[in-house]
Amino acid sequence: MPLAGGFLSSKQNIKNEIKIPLEVYYCKNCGLVQILEVVDPLILFKNYFYSSSAIKSLAEHFREYAKFLKNNYIQKPDSKLLEFGSNDGVLLQNLKDVKAYGIDPSQNVSKMARKKGLKVWADFFNQKSAQGILMEIGKFDVVAGSNVFAHVDDIHEIIKAARMILKPEGVFIIEVHYLKDLLDKFQYDTIYHEHLCYYSVKALKKIFLMEKMKIIDAIHLDMHGGGIRVIAADEKSARREKKSVSNFIKKENGINLKRLRNFGKHCKKHKKSLVLLLKEIKKRNKKIVGYGAPGRGTILLNYCRIGREILDYIVDSSPLRAGKMMPGVHIPIVDPRVARNNPPDYFLVLAWNYFPSILGREKSLAEKGVRFIVPFPKIRII
């Protein structure tokens, strides 16, 4: 399987394209679901083709997240927050009334954040970089990471780094894909090399306990097809565990190896149904275009072997992706204006987790009769 974010800038890059096995493992001891084929983080993240601010619904999520943080954990002007995996500053730009900092290994998106006047270090977050930040800034009230914790092979290193720079009553907050949602909604397109781990609250509780931390709250999120926001504190903190933590764990009781094997069987059935539908549409000489070029789109297209014989091209509004080719299948990615000027008969919505905002953005095309094929949780045509 190609790397989900391994977009190609030219046909000359095809011969050097990286492809790596993609196998999922389950730990019977802690319940963690994970990928063991670890790709060098420098390959994945030094130049990153994902700009969070380019996605309207995601930008709105971070505006609301900033309010949550200010209402609960950074209520004073001198409160300090560090976000690891800060991307282009989509969260930090909403926290300019407190002392908010970021650290991200991607040179290109860190530069985008600094252009917004934000203090961002271009580096990986670990104990070494944390020590430097501690010397320069001091201790923090909050260390947070959104949609990045799953990208890290050594999660214990991240927790240790956070503990190093947190105040005694500080909190460590992560937002991650939720394993239960992944299974309930059959989101196999979420499984790729960047996402090394797929978390449940049960697994996270055990991981934090190993690092002398406790989960004090867990909140369900709608973003990315279903996620969780987990808040942890030092095990000696006066902060108490909320009922939400045990409620999540109770709902996760049915997640086991048998459930995962059944999930695998469903993936094969879904692939067969989707490919059959697309081929039937093409037999009627209809034009199909992909909508969005997310990492999950790479997985869906390659797993289902959907290439240019099905999709004429893919549209994506991010300037980091438009003008490139989709990994593995090499379908060209263009600006959405191309499809607006010459509408297809159908869109295959690869960024289906943002479908409501996509439908709102392309209302005029829908009114002209363009149909939208939404592949998950169930295949449907809108």
N, C-alpha and C positions, 0 to 999 in steps of 0.2 A: 504494500500500500504506500502511495506517495505521502509526503508530509502535507498535512492539511493546509499549512500556510506557505507551501513551497511554490508560489506563483512564478511562472516563467516569463521573462521579459522578451524572449525571442525564440524562434525555432532552433537556433544554434545551441540553446541551453538544454534541449531535450535529451541529448546523449549523456549529459552529466546529471540527469535527474536522480534524486535519491529515492529509493524504495526500500522499505523495511517491514518485516513481519509485524502484524498487528494482532496480538493474542491477549485475551483477558483472563486474569487469575483471581481466585477468591480465597481469602484467608479465613479458615474455619475458626481460628482463635479470636480474632478481633472483628471479623466481618468486613474488612476492607476489601474493596474490589479495585484491582490495579493492573497496569501494564508493566511488564518487566523489561521490555526492550527500551532502554533509555537512550535518547538521542542527545548528543552534545548540546547543551543549552546555548552555546555560542552560535550554532547552526540555526537553532529555532528562533532566537530572540535578538541577536545583534542588530539585524535590520528586520523590523516587524511590519507586516502589512495590515495591521488592525488598528484603526483609529476610532476609539469609542465615541468621540464627539460627533462623528459622521452619522451616527444612528440616532434619530430623533427620540425614540422611545427609551433608549439606553441613557441618553443625556437627561431625560426627565427622571429616570430612576435615580440618577446620581444627585439631582437637585433635591429629591425627596430624602435620599440617604443623608445628605448634608444637614437637612433639618432635623432628622432623627439624631444625628451625632450631637448637634448643638443643643437639642432639647434634653439630652440624657447624659452625655459624657464630656463635652467640651463647652461648658456654659460660661466660662470666664474669658475675657480678652487675652489673658496670658496663658490660656490652655494650649497645650502643644499636641499635635497629631503628626504621625509619620505614616504615609501610605506607601507600602511596597508594591511594585507593579503598577505604578501610578499612570502609566500610559501617557496620553497627551494632556493630562491634567483635568480630565472631565469632572472628577470629584473635587480636586483641590481648588479649582477656580470658583467653587461655591463656598469656600471656607476662608476667604481673604480677611474676614473679621476676627480670625484667630491665628495662631502661629501654626500654619500647616506646611508640611514639607513632603517631598516625594522622592522615591528612589526606583529606578527602572533600568534594566540592562540594555534596552533598545536605544541605540544612539539616535535614530531618526525621530522616534516619537518623543523622546526626552527633549530633543531640540524644539519640537513643536510646543511642548509644555513651557519651556523657558521663554519662548517668544511671547507667551501670555503673561510674563512677569512672575512666574512661579519658581520657587527654589526647588530644583530637582537634581539629584545626583544620578549620573548615568553609570549604574553599577548593579551587580547582584546584591540582594539583601542577605547577609550572613553575619556571623559573629565578627569577622574582620571589618566589614563595612560598618557594622553597628558600633564597633569600638570607636571608629573615626567620627561617626555622627555624635556619639555620646560626648566625646572630647570637645566637639565644636558647639553643640546645641544644648546638651544636658539631657535629663530624663523627660519622658513623655507621659501624657495622660492616656493617649490612645495610640496603638499601633494597629493598622488596618490593611487588609488586602482583599480586593474584590476580583473574583474570577482569575486568580493567580495561584492560590494555594495548591490547586490540583496540578499545576504545571511543574511543581518542584519535586525532584526525586528524594532529597533528604529533608523531609518536612520537620524532623527533629531539630535540624540546624536552624530553620526559620523560627521555630518556637524559642529555642535557646537565645537567638539574636534578639527576639522581641522582649524576652524576660530581662535581658541585659540592660535595655534602655527604658523599660517601663517603671513608673513610680510604683510604690508598694500597693496602692489602691487603683493602679491603672488597669486598663482592659485591652485585650487582644481580640480584634473582631475580624472574622473572615466571611466572605460570601463565596459560596461554591455551588456547583450543580448538585442537585439532590438525587441520590441513588434511587430512592423510591419513585420519584417522578420519572426518571429515566426508564425504569422497568415498567411502571404503570402505563406510560405513553409510548412504549417500544421505541425509544429514541436511540437507536443504534448509530445514528449519524453523529451523535455527540462523542462517540468513542474514537479518539485519535491520539497520535503520539504526543501532542502537547499536553493532553489530559492524562497524566500518569495515574491519578487516583480518582475514585468515584465514591463520594462520602455519604455515610449515614450518620446521624447524631450518635448512635451507639458506637460506631467505630471511632469517631472523633473524641468521644468521652474517654475511651481507653487510651487513645494517643496522648491527650492532654494530661491524663493522670500519670503517665510515664514521665512527663516533664514537670510534675508537681504543680499542675494547674487544674482548674475545675471549670466546667461549663456552667455559666450562671443563667443563660437565656438562649433560646433558639426561636427564630422567626421564619415562617415560610415566605418565599418570594415567588412572584410570577415570572420574573425575568428568565430568559434563556430556556423557556419550556419548563421551568420549575427549579428553584434553588432554595438554599437556606442561608440565613445570616446567623452565625454562631458567635456568642460573646463569651470569652473566657477571662478568668482572673487568677491570680496567685492562689494556691490552695489555702494559704493563711489569711487571705483577704476577708474583710468583714462582709463582703458582698455575698448574698445568699442565692442558692439555686432556685430558679423559678419553676413552677409546675410545668411550664412548657417543655422542659427538657425530658421529663419522664413521659409526658404525653407523646412526644415524637418517638421515643424508644419503644413504647407499647405498639405504635402503629407499624413499626419496622420488624415486628416479630416474624412475619412471613417471609422475610428475605433470607434465602439460604441457597445452597448449591443447586437443589432441584429447581427452584424458581429461576435461577440463572440459565440453567439448561433449557427450560421451557422458553425462556426469552430468546435463546439462540435459534430454536426451531421456528419461532414466530418471525424472526428476521428473514429467514429463507422464504417463508410464505409471502411476506410483504414485498420482497424483491421481485418475486415471480408476478405478483398482481400488478405492481407498478409498471414493470417493463411491458407486460401484456397490454395494459391500458395505453401506454405511449405509442406502442407499435400500431395499435388499432387506429389511433388518431392520425398517425403518419400515413397509413394506408388510404386515408381520405384526403390526402394531399394538403393537410393542414400544417401551418407553420407554428413550431413550438420554440420558445425562448426561455432561458433560465432567468429567474429573478433573484438577484443577490449572489455574492460569491464568498460566503462564509466558510470557515473550516469544515463545518458539518456538510456543506455542499460538496466539498472534495470527497468526503467519505461516501455519501449517497451515490454520487455519480460513478465513482470507481468500483464500489461494491456491486452496484447494479449494472455496471458496464454500459453506461449511457454516454455516448459520444456525439460527434458531429452529425452522425446519421439520424439522430433524434433532435438535438438542440442546434439551432442555427448559430446562436451565440448566447452570451450571458450578460445581463446588465448589472452594474453596481455603481453606486454614487460615490464611493470612496476613491479619491485621486490616487491612493496608494495601490489600488487594484485595477482600475480602468486602464486599458492599454496593455494588460498582461494576458497570460493564458492560464486556464485552470489546471492545477496539478494533475498529472496522470492522463487525463482525457484530452488536454490541450485545446479546449474550446476557448475561443477569444472572449475576453471580457471588455465591454464597452460602456460608455456613459448611457444612462437611462433615456436620454433624449433621442438616441437612435431608434429605440422602440416606440417612443411617442410620435416620432415623425413618420414611421412606417410600422404600424401596429401589427403584431403577430395575431394568430388565432387563439393561442394559448400561452400562458406563462406557467412554467413549472417553478413553484415558489421554493427555492432552496433555503432562503432565510425565513422559513415558515413560522418561526417563533416570533417574528415581527409582523406577521400577516395583517393584523388590524391596522397598523400604521401604513403598511404598504398599500392596502386597499383604499385607505383614505387619500394617500398621495396620488394613486392612479385611478381616481374616481372617474375621470373623463374617459379613460380607456375602457373601463368596465361598462360605462354607458354606451360606448360604441360597439359593445358586444364581445370584447376580449374576455376570455374565461381564465380562471386561475385554478391550477391543479395544486392542491395543498397535500403533501405526502404524509404528514403526521398530525395527530396521533393515528388517525385513520385516513385513508386516501379519499379525498372528496374533491369535487369540481364545483367551483363557485362562479 
